[in-house]
């Protein structure tokens, strides 16, 4: 199995909002949350460190994300802000979460700030795939019936092999900066990728609020380019995205956006037109596709037959990008898993992130060879990170 890089996971948001512990397997978290309102608010989790290992997920982009209070989903939504100062504090708290996670559990997670870090994280995955015993169905220990026979799970004769998962820090929305020059502070703190917008900000138009870049937004782009940030076009309006593609002198990517040409009846500008995709390809960027059913088939609803949206539906978006490019060097994955949705609102038969490896034979059906599949699953993001990251701290 090729190693996988996922360019968009809201780990800090979920850990601080719902108390999710991503050291646990997804199955255990689901069991612990089954009698709580969490699954109704954000879906059943798809993530956990053991699932990363089984899915060969070598590296993820971990977000710093806060939403304006006017878009809060409820009183439980603690990662929302009313002003710039509050957004700044939320980002700092989320950054502290990633640092604690990596400092306290270095065998499970590691921050990737430099090319040297990237090599040290990816080389073990390239040499030896991770291998865990078959996952046992999680259930509470039955203290009343201690003699209950164990579940019959076939043992895996291969030795257990695990590797740390790398985390690249991505700031989704720049609501916490008070002036363009403050981007230098976030670079020093380890953020390497930044997108100016989610809903729509004083910097540029976004998913819920129209417009292009403001004068302040253009100043932020100039500072970001000087510092070496990669610019994330995700959530920008087409007007904003095309402005950025014209003016930004650094590396440009889109961590999580699908192809609007395949989304019949979709409203809004959340996903990219072919014009934007072609321009991104011209800039040697990569676009991560999102395995969320609503982003793959806008008419989908939770009661639909699971076969309504499958991995073939997801592969069609990947293939669309590749056909526009004429190669497989500009498509990747940015799942946004646990980003306001979870199982079962994902393509069948995905149950956890480990099941993304089932995409490999589907891409082979589309005619992609093993080298191209490896590019899509992770190598394309690796190539971009090698351009973004400084050699050393």
C-alpha positions, 0 to 999 in steps of 0.5 A: 500500500502506498503511504497517504498524506491527508492535507486537511484534518481539524484535529485540534478543533475536535479535541478541544470542542468534543474532547476527542482523544486521537490516540484511541482507535475510531471504534473506541471513540464511537463507543464512548460517544454513543450515548452523547449528543456528539454524533448528532453534532458532528458525525461518528469519528473516522480518525484515530492513531491506530486507524492512521497506522492501518491506512498508512497515513504518514502525514496530515495537515493539522488545522488551526480553525475558528469560525465567526460567532455568527456561524456558531452551530450552537452554544456547544461550539466553543471554537468561535470568536467575536473579535480578532483578539478572541480568534488569536487566543483560540489559534494559540490554544489549538497550536498548544494542543498540537505541541502537547500531542507531539511532545507527550506522544513522540512515538505517535505524532511529530510536528513537521517544520522543516525538510529534515523533519519531513525526511525523518517522518516519511523514510520509515513509511517508505521502507516498511509499511506499518502493520498492526494486528487485525482490529478487534470490535471494541466493546466494554469489558463485561465484569459480570461475565468474566468467563465470556469467551473471547471474540474469534479474531484471526491473528496476524503473523506479521510483526507489529510495526508502527511509525509516528504520523507527521503533522504540518500546521495549517491555519484555516482563516486568518481572523486572528491576525491584527496586522499583516506583519503578525504572520511572521509570528505564526511562521516562527511558531511553526505554521507553514500553510495558510488560507486567508478565509473560511466564511468570508473575512476582512481579507477576501471573500469566502464560502458564505460571503462574496468578494475579492481581496481587500487592500489589507488582504493583498498586503497579507499575501505579500508578507506571506510570500516573503516569509515562505508560506504556502497559500491555501485557496480553499474556501475562496470565492473564484474572484479571490482565488483568481486574484491570488493565482495572479498575484501570489509569488509563493507556492499555491495549493488547495487543501480541500476542494472538489470539482464544481463541473461534476456537481450538478445543481450545486450553489455557491462557490465552495468548489472550483471551476475548471478555470480555477483548477487549470490555473492552479495546475499552471502554478504547479499546485495540488488540489486535495479532494474531499470525501464528503457525500454532500461535496460529491453528490449535492442531492445526497441525504443521510437516508440514501442508499449507501451505494449512492456515493462510493469511492468511484464517485470520489475517484471521478473528481480525482480523475477530472483534475488529472484529465485537466492536467494531462497527468497525475501530478496535481491531485491529492486527498484533503479529507476534512474528516471530522470537520463537521461530518463523519461516518456515515456521510462519507463514500461507501465503504469507508468506515475510518480513514484506514479505508482510503486505501480501498481507493487504490484498486478503484484508481487502477480501474480508471487506468492509473498505474502504481506510480501515478496512484502513489502520487495521488495518495501522497507523493504529490503533497510530499513534492509540494512540502519539499518546496514549502519547508525550510531545510532546517529550523 
